[in-house]
Amino acid sequence: MAETATTTPTDAADPTQPDGAERADPPAGGHSSPSFAKSLFVGELHQDLLTPYPTMARDEQAKVAGLIRSLYDITDEIYDVDRIEQDRWIGDEVIAALGEAGLMGLYVDEEFGGQGLSQTGYCRVSEEFGRIDATLAVVTGVHQSIGFKGIHLFGSDEQKERFLPDLAAGRTLAGFALTEPTTGSDAYDLQTRAEREADGSWRLNGEKRWIGNGNRDVVVCFARSEEHGHVALILTPDMEGFESPFRYDTMGLRGNDLRHLTFTDVRVPPENVLGEVGDGFSIAMNVLNNGRMSLGTGSVGAVKKLIDLTVDRVQNRQQFGQPIGDFELVQEKIAWMTSYLYGLEATSYATTGMMDAGVEDVSLESAMIKVAGTEFLWYAANRAFQLAGGEAYMNDQPYAKILRDIRIFPIFEGANDVLRAFIALSGLKVLGDELDGMGELDLLGAPVRSGGLVLDYVLSKVKRRVAPPRLTHVHPQLRPLAEPVGEQVVRLRESSEKLLRRYGGDVRTKQLHQKRLAHAAMDVTAQVSTLSRMTATMNTSGAEGTATERFIAETYVERAAQRVTRQLDHLERNDDDAMHQIARVAYRRGGSGFELYGA
Ligand SMILES: Cc1cc2nc3c(=O)[nH]c(=O)nc-3n(C[C@H](O)[C@H](O)[C@H](O)COP(=O)(O)OP(=O)(O)OC[C@H]3O[C@@H](n4cnc5c(N)ncnc54)[C@H](O)[C@@H]3O)c2cc1C
C-alpha cells in the first residue's frame, strides 16, 4: 500500500514551531483527540489539532499529482460538456478511462485495486473534478464519496473482496439510496422497511427517490426494521422486485443519472447486510460526513475556475474607456473571491488533515466546510456571472450551466440550515453537559440527529482557563491576528452559556441563534486554520518571499474576526421577533398578501 501518512497536527516534534511558542496542555482523561469545533463551545482552543498545518507525505503528493495529470489528459481528450448535456450521461467511455487511470477508486486499498489515498489525497483530486465540471464531480462523487464509501468503511472482508475491485476500477458504479418521497432532511424517519426472514435473509419493501446511479450495479440502501432498527443493505440489479421505473429530468447536473427506485418483496441475502444490524443510520451519517468534505474541496476547485474565468474577463473587457477590472466595485468582488477562497481552502484541508491524523470526531468540521464551501461557491458564481455581463446569459458561455449545476449543493448531503442547527446544538450539548443542572437537556432531537453523526464527547480534564485560551502555535509575525482568537472563543462560550441558561431545552427551537453560533464557530475554526496554513508557508519559505500570500491570509482572518463579532452581537440585538411575526402573518394570509393598488 502507498505511504499515506500525513504530517499530523498532533506530531510531537514540530519543525514548523516558531521559537518560544508554548504547547497547550494535552487533554487528559484518556481522550486524545477531542473535537476542535465542539471544544470552542466550552471555551477551549485545541490548537494542537490544527497546528502544524497538515500536509501529505511526499510519495502521496507525487501520486496525487500523477492522478491529476491523468485526469486532465482524459478530460482534455474525451470530456465533452455539450455532448454530456445532450446525452444526459457522462459517458461509459469516460467512466472506463477514469477507472483505468485509477480515478474511480481513489481511497480504496491497493489490495482491492485502488490508489490507497488518504482523505486529504482523495479530496485534493476531488477538488480537480470540481474545477473541471460540477457534473463530473457529482458523478464521481456519488460513486466514491457516498456510493461505496460504506462498503470501504464498514464492509466485511468478503464484501470488500466481492465489490471493491470492480468498483475501484470503474467496471461497476455505485449509488447511495437514503432519500424517499416523504423522507428528506429528516433522514432518520425512513419508511422503507426491511424485515428479517426465518432463513436470515431480509425482505425489502418501499421506494427511494433522486438516487444517483440508482439503476447501475451496486446500491447501498438504507431501510428500517420494526424489530431491529435501521439497516444498510447492499443491492444489485439482479434482485427480483428491485426496479427503477423512471429517471428524473433535472435542472442541472444533466449528466448525472438520477433515479426513482421501488422495492417489492426484494429478498436480500444475509451476506449483503452492511455493518451491524441496527447501525444503518449511523453508517449513513458516517458516509455523509465523508461526502461533505469532498463537497467542500470540490467547491474550492470550482471557485478556482470561476476566478480564472473572471480575472481574464475583467482585464480584457473595456467599458468607459478602461478595463472593467479597474473599477473599485469590480475589484471588490475579485478580492472577496480570492481571499475567501484562501480561507476556505485552508479550513477544508485542515479538516481532512484531522481525519487523516485519526481525530475521531470531525463531524462538525466537515459540516462547516460543506456549508461554507457550497454557499461561497454559489455567491462566487453569481458574482462571476454579474461581471461577465449579458454574455454570461448566453448558453454558449459556461456560466448558466455552472449555476444550474451547483444550485443543489447547499441542499443535498444535508441541507445547509439543518447542518447549521447540527453544528450549534452539538456544541451546546457539550457545554450543557458541563454546566450544573443542564446535563439532562434534550438538545439533540430529530433535526440535529439527521444533520450528522452525534458522537459522544468526552470533556477534557484540562483545567478550564479563566483567561482566554491563547493561540500560540503561529508564526511570531502573525501573533497580532492570533491574539483576538482566544477572546472570541471565550465570548462564544459565554454567549452559548447565556443562551442555555435563558432558554434551557427550548434553545432547540431558537434556530436564528443557532445559526449565529454556528457561523461564529465556523469563522473561529477558519481563522485558526488560515493562520496555521500561513505559518507553515512562512516557516517553509521565509517571511519575505510570502508577503503577498500573507496579506491575503491576514485580510481573510481580519474579516472572519469581524464576522464573529457581528454574529455574537446579533444574539443580543436583532429583530428575530419581527421575523417570526411576519412569517406567521404570511402563513395566515396564505401568501404575501398586500397589493399596492388592490386586486
Ligand atoms: C440532484 C440531486 C441529487 C441527489 N442525489 C441523492 C442521492 O444520490 N442519494 C440520496 O439518498 N439522495 C439524493 N438526493 C436527495 C437530497 O439528499 C435531498 O434533496 C436532501 O436531503 C433534502 O431533502 P428534501 O429535498 O426532501 O428537502 P426537505 O427536507 O423537504 O427540506 C427543504 C428545505 O427545508 C428546510 N428545512 C428542512 N428541515 C429543516 C430544519 N430542521 N430546520 C431548518 N430548515 C429546515 C431547508 O431549507 C431545506 O433545504 C438528491 C437530490 C437531488 C436534487
The ligand as an SDF file (V2000), in Angstrom:
LIG
                    3D

 53 58  0  0  0  0  0  0  0  0999 V2000
  -29.6870   16.3720   -7.9950 C   0  0  0  0  0  0  0  0  0  0  0  0
  -29.9610   15.6170   -6.7320 C   0  0  0  0  0  0  0  0  0  0  0  0
  -29.1900   14.5120   -6.4180 C   0  0  0  0  0  0  0  0  0  0  0  0
  -29.4690   13.7660   -5.2640 C   0  0  0  0  0  0  0  0  0  0  0  0
  -28.7790   12.6100   -5.0310 N   0  0  0  0  0  0  0  0  0  0  0  0
  -29.1560   11.8170   -3.9970 C   0  0  0  0  0  0  0  0  0  0  0  0
  -28.5760   10.5120   -3.8370 C   0  0  0  0  0  0  0  0  0  0  0  0
  -27.7280   10.0860   -4.6380 O   0  0  0  0  0  0  0  0  0  0  0  0
  -28.9730    9.7500   -2.7850 N   0  0  0  0  0  0  0  0  0  0  0  0
  -29.9110   10.1860   -1.8940 C   0  0  0  0  0  0  0  0  0  0  0  0
  -30.2330    9.4510   -0.9690 O   0  0  0  0  0  0  0  0  0  0  0  0
  -30.4950   11.4090   -2.0250 N   0  0  0  0  0  0  0  0  0  0  0  0
  -30.1510   12.2200   -3.0610 C   0  0  0  0  0  0  0  0  0  0  0  0
  -30.7490   13.4390   -3.2290 N   0  0  0  0  0  0  0  0  0  0  0  0
  -31.7160   13.9100   -2.2500 C   0  0  0  0  0  0  0  0  0  0  0  0
  -31.1570   15.0010   -1.3430 C   0  0  0  0  0  0  0  0  0  0  0  0
  -30.2290   14.4530   -0.4620 O   0  0  0  0  0  0  0  0  0  0  0  0
  -32.3480   15.6840   -0.6280 C   0  0  0  0  0  0  0  0  0  0  0  0
  -32.9100   16.5560   -1.5900 O   0  0  0  0  0  0  0  0  0  0  0  0
  -31.9250   16.4240    0.6250 C   0  0  0  0  0  0  0  0  0  0  0  0
  -31.5890   15.5110    1.6360 O   0  0  0  0  0  0  0  0  0  0  0  0
  -33.0220   17.3550    1.1850 C   0  0  0  0  0  0  0  0  0  0  0  0
  -34.2420   16.6980    1.3040 O   0  0  0  0  0  0  0  0  0  0  0  0
  -35.5320   17.3240    0.5990 P   0  0  0  0  0  0  0  0  0  0  0  0
  -35.1620   17.7050   -0.7770 O   0  0  0  0  0  0  0  0  0  0  0  0
  -36.6430   16.3890    0.7890 O   0  0  0  0  0  0  0  0  0  0  0  0
  -35.8080   18.6940    1.3700 O   0  0  0  0  0  0  0  0  0  0  0  0
  -36.7060   18.9310    2.6700 P   0  0  0  0  0  0  0  0  0  0  0  0
  -36.3140   18.0030    3.7460 O   0  0  0  0  0  0  0  0  0  0  0  0
  -38.1170   18.9980    2.2620 O   0  0  0  0  0  0  0  0  0  0  0  0
  -36.1980   20.3830    3.1070 O   0  0  0  0  0  0  0  0  0  0  0  0
  -36.4160   21.5290    2.2700 C   0  0  0  0  0  0  0  0  0  0  0  0
  -35.8170   22.7340    2.9500 C   0  0  0  0  0  0  0  0  0  0  0  0
  -36.4830   22.9480    4.1980 O   0  0  0  0  0  0  0  0  0  0  0  0
  -35.6020   23.4960    5.1320 C   0  0  0  0  0  0  0  0  0  0  0  0
  -35.5340   22.6060    6.3120 N   0  0  0  0  0  0  0  0  0  0  0  0
  -35.8190   21.2860    6.3990 C   0  0  0  0  0  0  0  0  0  0  0  0
  -35.6520   20.8480    7.6610 N   0  0  0  0  0  0  0  0  0  0  0  0
  -35.2500   21.9150    8.3890 C   0  0  0  0  0  0  0  0  0  0  0  0
  -34.8980   22.1250    9.7550 C   0  0  0  0  0  0  0  0  0  0  0  0
  -34.9050   21.1310   10.6480 N   0  0  0  0  0  0  0  0  0  0  0  0
  -34.5300   23.3560   10.1410 N   0  0  0  0  0  0  0  0  0  0  0  0
  -34.5000   24.3930    9.2770 C   0  0  0  0  0  0  0  0  0  0  0  0
  -34.7990   24.2480    7.9720 N   0  0  0  0  0  0  0  0  0  0  0  0
  -35.1680   23.0360    7.5350 C   0  0  0  0  0  0  0  0  0  0  0  0
  -34.2240   23.6080    4.4410 C   0  0  0  0  0  0  0  0  0  0  0  0
  -34.1030   24.9000    3.9100 O   0  0  0  0  0  0  0  0  0  0  0  0
  -34.3340   22.6030    3.3170 C   0  0  0  0  0  0  0  0  0  0  0  0
  -33.4920   22.9390    2.2250 O   0  0  0  0  0  0  0  0  0  0  0  0
  -30.5010   14.1820   -4.3890 C   0  0  0  0  0  0  0  0  0  0  0  0
  -31.2620   15.3170   -4.7040 C   0  0  0  0  0  0  0  0  0  0  0  0
  -31.0280   15.9980   -5.8690 C   0  0  0  0  0  0  0  0  0  0  0  0
  -31.9350   17.1450   -6.2240 C   0  0  0  0  0  0  0  0  0  0  0  0
  1  2  1  0
  2  3  1  0
  2 52  2  0
  3  4  2  0
  4  5  1  0
  4 50  1  0
  5  6  2  0
  6  7  1  0
  6 13  1  0
  7  8  2  0
  7  9  1  0
  9 10  1  0
 10 11  2  0
 10 12  1  0
 12 13  2  0
 13 14  1  0
 14 15  1  0
 14 50  1  0
 15 16  1  0
 16 17  1  0
 16 18  1  0
 18 19  1  0
 18 20  1  0
 20 21  1  0
 20 22  1  0
 22 23  1  0
 23 24  1  0
 24 25  2  0
 24 26  1  0
 24 27  1  0
 27 28  1  0
 28 29  2  0
 28 30  1  0
 28 31  1  0
 31 32  1  0
 32 33  1  0
 33 34  1  0
 33 48  1  0
 34 35  1  0
 35 36  1  0
 35 46  1  0
 36 37  1  0
 36 45  1  0
 37 38  2  0
 38 39  1  0
 39 40  1  0
 39 45  2  0
 40 41  1  0
 40 42  2  0
 42 43  1  0
 43 44  2  0
 44 45  1  0
 46 47  1  0
 46 48  1  0
 48 49  1  0
 50 51  2  0
 51 52  1  0
 52 53  1  0
M  END
$$$$
